[in-house]
């Protein structure tokens, strides 16, 4: 079983996955997700692409990829002289997990306001998906408390 990604910040003013990851972390994850999963990605692969965009040190990319592995977003496997990194989650799985974590936090801290906010959503499909997620969170929390 893949461990949960470590998500400790939420920046509502940032776009996409940058709500929960720093700019460089997000850029690296986007590059990793663009490659075929079974192929894996090395620090050198990522560094060469990023160096064209911004003049980063190789060690900066290496340290950031190691941090993403500690956060359980990447898994590293030693291959000859280098580590090959593989994503633990697809982009969609990662987004679903961090949205679930944020919703769970809101539900636990502000149950009434969270449910009212769902009722106010203008997109009925988004509201239904969020309600299903909240129902799933409530069932899981109830099972954990009962265990």
Short mmCIF file of the C-alpha atoms (twelve columns), coordinates in Angstrom:
data_MODEL
# 
_entry.id   MODEL 
# 
loop_
_atom_site.group_PDB 
_atom_site.id 
_atom_site.type_symbol 
_atom_site.label_atom_id 
_atom_site.label_alt_id 
_atom_site.label_comp_id 
_atom_site.label_asym_id 
_atom_site.label_seq_id 
_atom_site.Cartn_x 
_atom_site.Cartn_y 
_atom_site.Cartn_z 
_atom_site.pdbx_PDB_model_num 
ATOM 1   C CA . UNK A 1   0.000   0.000  0.000   1 
ATOM 2   C CA . UNK A 2   1.326   3.420  -0.961  1 
ATOM 3   C CA . UNK A 3   1.680   5.789  1.995   1 
ATOM 4   C CA . UNK A 4   -0.377  8.969  1.967   1 
ATOM 5   C CA . UNK A 5   1.322   12.041 0.520   1 
ATOM 6   C CA . UNK A 6   2.549   14.441 3.175   1 
ATOM 7   C CA . UNK A 7   0.579   17.641 2.719   1 
ATOM 8   C CA . UNK A 8   1.073   20.237 5.411   1 
ATOM 9   C CA . UNK A 9   0.294   23.548 3.714   1 
ATOM 10  C CA . UNK A 10  -2.635  24.943 1.789   1 
ATOM 11  C CA . UNK A 11  -2.352  28.224 -0.091  1 
ATOM 12  C CA . UNK A 12  -5.809  29.056 -1.512  1 
ATOM 13  C CA . UNK A 13  -4.391  31.957 -3.533  1 
ATOM 14  C CA . UNK A 14  -2.068  29.700 -5.605  1 
ATOM 15  C CA . UNK A 15  -3.086  27.861 -8.808  1 
ATOM 16  C CA . UNK A 16  -3.477  24.067 -9.128  1 
ATOM 17  C CA . UNK A 17  -1.095  21.810 -7.217  1 
ATOM 18  C CA . UNK A 18  0.843   24.900 -6.102  1 
ATOM 19  C CA . UNK A 19  -1.855  25.201 -3.451  1 
ATOM 20  C CA . UNK A 20  -0.067  22.392 -1.580  1 
ATOM 21  C CA . UNK A 21  3.417   22.277 -3.158  1 
ATOM 22  C CA . UNK A 22  6.112   24.882 -3.671  1 
ATOM 23  C CA . UNK A 23  6.760   26.171 -7.195  1 
ATOM 24  C CA . UNK A 24  9.829   23.996 -7.820  1 
ATOM 25  C CA . UNK A 25  8.180   20.907 -6.285  1 
ATOM 26  C CA . UNK A 26  5.122   21.437 -8.500  1 
ATOM 27  C CA . UNK A 27  7.254   21.958 -11.602 1 
ATOM 28  C CA . UNK A 28  9.191   18.767 -10.906 1 
ATOM 29  C CA . UNK A 29  6.033   16.735 -10.291 1 
ATOM 30  C CA . UNK A 30  4.532   18.036 -13.546 1 
ATOM 31  C CA . UNK A 31  7.670   16.918 -15.429 1 
ATOM 32  C CA . UNK A 32  7.611   13.499 -13.736 1 
ATOM 33  C CA . UNK A 33  3.917   13.045 -14.597 1 
ATOM 34  C CA . UNK A 34  4.590   13.902 -18.268 1 
ATOM 35  C CA . UNK A 35  6.943   10.915 -18.644 1 
ATOM 36  C CA . UNK A 36  5.815   7.293  -18.984 1 
ATOM 37  C CA . UNK A 37  5.405   6.018  -15.399 1 
ATOM 38  C CA . UNK A 38  7.199   2.708  -15.951 1 
ATOM 39  C CA . UNK A 39  10.249  4.509  -17.370 1 
ATOM 40  C CA . UNK A 40  10.978  6.550  -14.270 1 
ATOM 41  C CA . UNK A 41  12.847  9.837  -14.138 1 
ATOM 42  C CA . UNK A 42  16.344  10.742 -12.992 1 
ATOM 43  C CA . UNK A 43  17.489  13.987 -11.431 1 
ATOM 44  C CA . UNK A 44  19.513  14.581 -14.628 1 
ATOM 45  C CA . UNK A 45  16.338  14.236 -16.774 1 
ATOM 46  C CA . UNK A 46  14.541  16.860 -14.699 1 
ATOM 47  C CA . UNK A 47  17.580  19.112 -14.305 1 
ATOM 48  C CA . UNK A 48  18.151  19.326 -18.071 1 
ATOM 49  C CA . UNK A 49  14.575  20.478 -18.709 1 
ATOM 50  C CA . UNK A 50  14.475  22.900 -15.777 1 
ATOM 51  C CA . UNK A 51  17.898  24.379 -16.518 1 
ATOM 52  C CA . UNK A 52  16.542  25.703 -19.825 1 
ATOM 53  C CA . UNK A 53  13.762  27.549 -17.962 1 
ATOM 54  C CA . UNK A 54  15.697  28.744 -14.935 1 
ATOM 55  C CA . UNK A 55  19.347  28.413 -14.108 1 
ATOM 56  C CA . UNK A 56  19.103  26.029 -11.151 1 
ATOM 57  C CA . UNK A 57  21.918  24.086 -9.561  1 
ATOM 58  C CA . UNK A 58  21.827  20.311 -10.066 1 
ATOM 59  C CA . UNK A 59  21.929  19.861 -6.277  1 
ATOM 60  C CA . UNK A 60  18.793  22.026 -5.906  1 
ATOM 61  C CA . UNK A 61  16.867  19.662 -8.188  1 
ATOM 62  C CA . UNK A 62  18.388  16.622 -6.455  1 
ATOM 63  C CA . UNK A 63  17.452  17.893 -2.977  1 
ATOM 64  C CA . UNK A 64  13.939  18.838 -4.084  1 
ATOM 65  C CA . UNK A 65  13.330  15.386 -5.603  1 
ATOM 66  C CA . UNK A 66  14.622  13.766 -2.399  1 
ATOM 67  C CA . UNK A 67  12.194  15.967 -0.421  1 
ATOM 68  C CA . UNK A 68  9.319   14.893 -2.701  1 
ATOM 69  C CA . UNK A 69  10.278  11.275 -1.953  1 
ATOM 70  C CA . UNK A 70  10.213  12.003 1.820   1 
ATOM 71  C CA . UNK A 71  6.749   13.522 1.302   1 
ATOM 72  C CA . UNK A 72  5.708   10.211 -0.363  1 
ATOM 73  C CA . UNK A 73  4.986   11.792 -3.745  1 
ATOM 74  C CA . UNK A 74  7.932   10.034 -5.392  1 
ATOM 75  C CA . UNK A 75  9.628   6.711  -4.787  1 
ATOM 76  C CA . UNK A 76  13.346  6.336  -5.464  1 
ATOM 77  C CA . UNK A 77  15.056  3.188  -6.719  1 
ATOM 78  C CA . UNK A 78  18.824  2.867  -7.032  1 
ATOM 79  C CA . UNK A 79  19.890  2.015  -10.589 1 
ATOM 80  C CA . UNK A 80  23.631  1.839  -11.223 1 
ATOM 81  C CA . UNK A 81  25.062  5.251  -10.242 1 
ATOM 82  C CA . UNK A 82  21.782  7.184  -10.038 1 
ATOM 83  C CA . UNK A 83  18.398  7.081  -8.408  1 
ATOM 84  C CA . UNK A 84  15.383  6.651  -10.656 1 
ATOM 85  C CA . UNK A 85  12.231  8.319  -9.361  1 
ATOM 86  C CA . UNK A 86  8.690   7.084  -9.944  1 
ATOM 87  C CA . UNK A 87  5.475   8.895  -8.990  1 
ATOM 88  C CA . UNK A 88  3.507   7.249  -6.191  1 
ATOM 89  C CA . UNK A 89  0.300   8.812  -7.544  1 
ATOM 90  C CA . UNK A 90  -1.030  10.005 -10.873 1 
ATOM 91  C CA . UNK A 91  -1.749  13.724 -11.024 1 
ATOM 92  C CA . UNK A 92  -5.473  12.942 -10.631 1 
ATOM 93  C CA . UNK A 93  -4.903  10.684 -7.598  1 
ATOM 94  C CA . UNK A 94  -2.724  13.326 -5.950  1 
ATOM 95  C CA . UNK A 95  -5.309  16.067 -6.506  1 
ATOM 96  C CA . UNK A 96  -8.079  13.802 -5.206  1 
ATOM 97  C CA . UNK A 97  -6.067  13.020 -2.060  1 
ATOM 98  C CA . UNK A 98  -5.168  16.592 -1.232  1 
ATOM 99  C CA . UNK A 99  -8.729  17.775 -1.893  1 
ATOM 100 C CA . UNK A 100 -9.977  14.952 0.354   1 
ATOM 101 C CA . UNK A 101 -7.521  15.946 3.075   1 
ATOM 102 C CA . UNK A 102 -8.602  19.614 2.900   1 
ATOM 103 C CA . UNK A 103 -12.292 18.692 2.901   1 
ATOM 104 C CA . UNK A 104 -11.740 16.388 5.863   1 
ATOM 105 C CA . UNK A 105 -9.994  19.168 7.755   1 
ATOM 106 C CA . UNK A 106 -12.837 21.572 6.958   1 
ATOM 107 C CA . UNK A 107 -15.461 19.005 7.916   1 
ATOM 108 C CA . UNK A 108 -13.792 18.241 11.233  1 
ATOM 109 C CA . UNK A 109 -13.202 21.894 12.083  1 
ATOM 110 C CA . UNK A 110 -16.286 23.519 10.508  1 
ATOM 111 C CA . UNK A 111 -18.875 20.821 9.751   1 
ATOM 112 C CA . UNK A 112 -21.912 23.095 9.422   1 
ATOM 113 C CA . UNK A 113 -20.207 25.758 7.341   1 
ATOM 114 C CA . UNK A 114 -18.620 23.132 5.064   1 
ATOM 115 C CA . UNK A 115 -21.987 21.535 4.317   1 
ATOM 116 C CA . UNK A 116 -23.593 24.972 3.770   1 
ATOM 117 C CA . UNK A 117 -20.782 25.830 1.369   1 
ATOM 118 C CA . UNK A 118 -21.501 22.692 -0.646  1 
ATOM 119 C CA . UNK A 119 -25.165 23.635 -0.929  1 
ATOM 120 C CA . UNK A 120 -24.136 27.047 -2.296  1 
ATOM 121 C CA . UNK A 121 -21.953 25.636 -5.106  1 
ATOM 122 C CA . UNK A 122 -23.235 26.660 -8.531  1 
ATOM 123 C CA . UNK A 123 -22.020 23.445 -10.213 1 
ATOM 124 C CA . UNK A 124 -24.361 20.605 -9.144  1 
ATOM 125 C CA . UNK A 125 -21.918 17.914 -10.336 1 
ATOM 126 C CA . UNK A 126 -19.077 19.406 -8.272  1 
ATOM 127 C CA . UNK A 127 -21.391 19.648 -5.262  1 
ATOM 128 C CA . UNK A 128 -22.433 15.997 -5.657  1 
ATOM 129 C CA . UNK A 129 -18.791 14.854 -5.928  1 
ATOM 130 C CA . UNK A 130 -17.864 16.884 -2.848  1 
ATOM 131 C CA . UNK A 131 -20.838 15.475 -0.908  1 
ATOM 132 C CA . UNK A 132 -19.780 11.910 -1.835  1 
ATOM 133 C CA . UNK A 133 -16.249 12.692 -0.681  1 
ATOM 134 C CA . UNK A 134 -17.538 14.116 2.598   1 
ATOM 135 C CA . UNK A 135 -19.767 11.059 3.104   1 
ATOM 136 C CA . UNK A 136 -16.750 8.818  2.504   1 
ATOM 137 C CA . UNK A 137 -14.681 10.857 4.988   1 
ATOM 138 C CA . UNK A 138 -17.434 10.671 7.608   1 
ATOM 139 C CA . UNK A 139 -17.757 6.858  7.161   1 
ATOM 140 C CA . UNK A 140 -13.992 6.367  7.419   1 
ATOM 141 C CA . UNK A 141 -13.706 8.575  10.508  1 
ATOM 142 C CA . UNK A 142 -16.629 6.740  12.151  1 
ATOM 143 C CA . UNK A 143 -14.968 3.378  11.402  1 
ATOM 144 C CA . UNK A 144 -11.628 4.619  12.798  1 
ATOM 145 C CA . UNK A 145 -13.280 5.881  15.972  1 
ATOM 146 C CA . UNK A 146 -15.174 2.603  16.357  1 
ATOM 147 C CA . UNK A 147 -12.005 0.506  15.913  1 
# 
